[in-house]
């Protein structure tokens, strides 16, 4: 049997954040909105129009802006306490993948009282949650439409919570929020979205006809637009194309989960705080080359869809060309990771069984070490 789930209510409006009061209609009976974001985004003023619209409409607003990249468990716990103390009726996640992931878990913690340590894994988070709306400000993670949240536990370990309760009640895509993104953020998050689509299409245990269609549609939009928005970040049409492409990729991988590219990327973020999209870009080519003996036909289907010719190597070559074109870093050295860290990162990557089980070719320790060595 094949099945497919996603967010029930997805809205697309340029400038929609300035009318956020209309978009949350019916979600917050007590008119107390708890916004989860990060300090950088808050400081740039991207929240200002949304806060103004909410307050003008009679809502009480509390902003929790302590989220950082790869959000630590303790920050999420602090956010849940603040939400409870505030009496939140709606959790509004506003930002990139980290604020949205944090918002999902805060909504669960505040709504269920379940201990966070019992939530990690697949379908372990079982309690109710507070009402949840998500507004992405980057075109990459697709977190707004996934049932996954990734947190940092301890010093470096990253763990995932996967549960249908993490699907938001409503999503707003506002391309105007993404026009000011820096070049490197645009490039890395765009490649992250491409990785989501490629891994969903080759996620053998759970891929299905709907996730396949979404992955291909995502890649069409993303490959058409990424290089352009890296050159002209103010093209609102291309920015919206990227935002929709990232969402489609999120819908695909939420149903056909990610695999070894993500497993090998996580230690780069966990140990060295490399942004997630950039981590994926660094290991993508090596993992795809390793997968080729088992994934050639599927890679070829993607390549044919993108009019690259029907060979799997064509897809790998095109992804490399795009990485070169948008000028993302391509070595561990360029992101300050020493070669001496390869063994510990490889050992950590091999613990990501939730992801590795979806890979088209069984990943080995030796292969993992080689992927890292080849980009050292």
N, C-alpha and C positions, 0 to 999 in steps of 0.2 A: 504494500500500500504506500502511496505517495501522499504527502500532506504539505500544506503551505500556510503560514501565518504571517501577518504583518499588522502595522498600526491601522486602525479603522478609519481615522480621520486625518488626512494630510492636506494641508492648504498651501498654496503657492501665491504669494503676492509681493511684488516689489514695493518696498516701503511699508510692509505689513507690520513691522515692529512698532511703528508710530500709531498703529490702530490696534495694539495688542488687547485692549479692553474688549473690542468686538470679537477678537479671536478666542478669548477665554470664556466667552459667554456660555453659561450652563455648566462650567467646570468648578466654580468656586462659590458655593452658597454663602459662606461666612465672610466673603470679600477680604480674606487675608492671604496674600500671595507671598510666598517665600522663594526668592530668586537665588539660584545657585550659579556662581560664575567664578572667574578668577580676577585677581587684582589688576593685572595688565589690561584686560578687556574693560573692566570697570573704570580704570583710570583714563582710558582713551575716550570715554564718553559714549560708547556704543549702546549703553543701557539707558541713556538719559531720556530718549524719546519714549521708550517703553515705560519707564518709571513715571514720567509726566502723564502719559495717557492713562495709566492705571489710577494714579492719585486723583486726576481730574474726574474720573468716573466713580470715585468714592471708595476705592480699594485701599487697604492698609498694605504697605510694602516693606518687607525686610530683605536686605541683601546680604547674602553670605558669600564673600569673595575670597575665601582662603584656599580655594582649590588650586593645586599645583599640578604640573605634568606627572603622569603616573601616580594618581592621588593615593597617598598613604591612608591606611585604614583609620588611623587616629583622627585625621582631618574629616573623614566621612562621618565618624562617630560624633565629632564635635558639631558638624552640620546638622545631624539628626536631633541632637539635644537642643540646638538653637531653634529648629523648626517646631519641636514640641513645645518649647517655652513660649514661642510666638503664637502658638495655636493655629498653625498654618492649615488652610483649607486646600491649597494648591501648591505643589512644588513646580517651579518653572526653571528648567535647566537651560542656560543661555551661554553658549560658547562652543568650543571645540569638543573633541572626544572626552577629555578629562572632566570638564564641568558637567557634560551630559551623563557620563557614567556615574559620577558622584551623585548627581541629582536622582538617578534611578535608585541607587542604593539608599540614599537618604529617605526617599519616599517609602521604600520597603521597611526600613528600620523604624521610622516614625509611625507607620501605619500598622505594623505587626507586632513590634516588641521582640521579634525573633533575634537571638544572639547572632552577631555577624559571623562568628567563626563556624556556625553551622550552615551558612548559606553557600559556601564555596563548592563548586562542582556543577553538575547538570541536574536541574530540577530539585535542588536542595532547599531553595528559598520558597516556602510554601504559604506564608502568611499573606494577609491583605496588605495593601499599601495605600498611601494618600494619593489623591488625584495628581496626575503627572502630565505636564506639557513640555515639549522640547523644541528649542529654536537653535539650529546650528549656525555658527559664524565662520566655519571653514567648510570646504568642499573636499572631504576626504574620508572621515571615519565611518560615516553612515550610522553612527551610534543612535541617531534620532529614530531609526526604524528597526533597531535590533533588540534582541532579548538578552544581550550580553553586557556585562560591566567588568572592567579589569581594574583591580586595585593592587597596590603594593603592600605586602604584609611583611613585617619585620624590616630588615635593612634593605634588602634587594629583591626578595622573592615577589613575583607578580602572579596573582591568581585570579581566576575568572569566576564570576557568578553568572550562571546561565539558567534562566527561568522565564516562563511566559509572562509572569507578573511584571517583568521589566519592560514589556512593550508599553509605550506611552499611550495615553488616552487621545492625545492630539499632537500634531506636529505642524510647525509653520516654517516654510522655506522662504526667506527674504533675501534675494540676491544682493540687495543694496548693502547688507551687512558685511558682504565679502569683498566689496570693491577696494577696500583699503589694505587688504592683506599684503604683507611683504612678499617679494619674489620667492624666497626660499620656502616660506610656509606654503605658498601656492603650489610650488613644484612638488614638495615632499608629500603634502596631503593629497594632491592629485594622483601621484604614483601609488600612494596607499590605497586609494579607491580602485585603481586598476588591479592591484594585487588582490583585493577583495573579490573582484569579478573573476579573475583568472582562477583563483583558488576555489571559488564556489563552483565554477564550471568543471573542475577536475576533482571535486570532493566526492569520491566514489561511493561512500556508504549512503549518503543522503541526497545527492544531486537528483533533481527531478525536472520535468519539462518546464515548469514555471520558473524555477530558479535559473535554469539554463537560458531561458528567453530574457530574463531580467539582466543576467550577467552580460549577455551579448549586447543588449540595448545600452547598458551602462558603458561598455567599452567603446561603442560607436560614439556616444556623446563625449566621453573623456578624451579619446584619441583625437577627435575633431577639434577640441577646444583647449587642451592643456597648454600646448606650445603657444597658442595665441594669447591666452590670459597671462602667461609668463612675460610676454612682450608688451601687452596692453592690458594692465590690470583693471582699467576703468570701463572696459567693454561689458556693459550690463547684460547683454544677450549671451555672451560667452560665459560670463560668471554664472548666470542662471543655468546654462547648459551643464556646467560643471557641478552645480549644486544638485540638480536632478540626477545627473549621472552617478554621483556619490551615493545618493539616496537609493537608486536602483541597485547599485552594488551592495549596499547594506541590506536591502531586502533579500538579495540572492544569498549572501553568506550567512544571514541569520537562519536560513533554512537549509543551506548546504555549507556546513561550517568550514572555516579556514584551516590551513594545514601547516606544512613544514616551514614555509617562508615566515609565517608569524612565530612559529616555535623558535626559530633561530634569531628572529628579530628581538624577542622579548629580553634576552640577557643584555643586549646593547642598551636598552632603556633602563633595565633593572639595576645593572652595575654601574653604568656610565651616564645615565640620564640623556641619552641620545633621543631626540623626538621620535615618536613611534613611526610616522610616515617615512622619515629618513632611514630609520633602522630597516624597514621593509625594503626600501630602495637599495640599500647596501647589499643585502643578502639575496635579493630576488633572482638575479641572473644565475648565480651559482646553484641555487636550489632548482631552478627550472632546467638547467643543463643536466643536473643529476637525475631529475624526474623524466627526462626525455625518453629513455628506453621504454617506460611504461605509459607515458602521457603523450607520445608523438601524435596519435590519432586525434586526441582531444585538443591539443595545441594547434594541430592542423585545421580543425574545424573552426577554431577562433580566428586563425589567420585567414582562412577562406572568407569568413564573415566580414573581416576588416579589409578584404580585397588585397591581401598581401600574397596570395597564392596559398595552396593547400598543404604546405609543409610545416611541421612543427618548429623547425629551426627558424622559419621566417618570423614567427611570433617572438622568439627569443631575441632575434636580431633587431626587430622593431622596438621592443622594450628597451634594449640597450641604446638604440639610436635616440629614443625619447629622453632617456636619462642623460645622454651626452648633450642633447639640444637644450634641456632646461637647466643644465649645469649643477646637478646635485653632486655632493661629495661621493666618491666611489671607493675610498679605502678606509680601513680602520684608523690608520695614522691620521687621516684628515679630520677625524672627529675625536682625536686624542685617546684612542684605545690602543694600548701597547700589545705587541705580539705575545707577550708573556701572559696575557689574560685569556688567550684562546682556549686553553684546556678547561679552565673553570667555566667559561661561557658555554663551551660544548657540553660539559657535564650538566649544566643547568638546562640547556635546550632539550636535552634528552629526557628531562623530567616532564616535559609538556605533552604528556600522553593524550590529553583531551584534544590536542591539535594534530599530533603526529599520526593518530589513528586514521585521519582523513586523507593522508597523503597518498597519491597514486603509486608511489614507490616507497617501500619501507626504508626509513631513514636510519642510518647506522652512526655510531660514534665516529668512526673513521671518516665517513662522508661529511659529517658535520664539521669536524676539524678541518677538512680540506676546503670546505666553503669559506671558512674564516681565514685560513692561510692564504687562499687565492686572492683575498682582498686586503691582506695585511699591509 
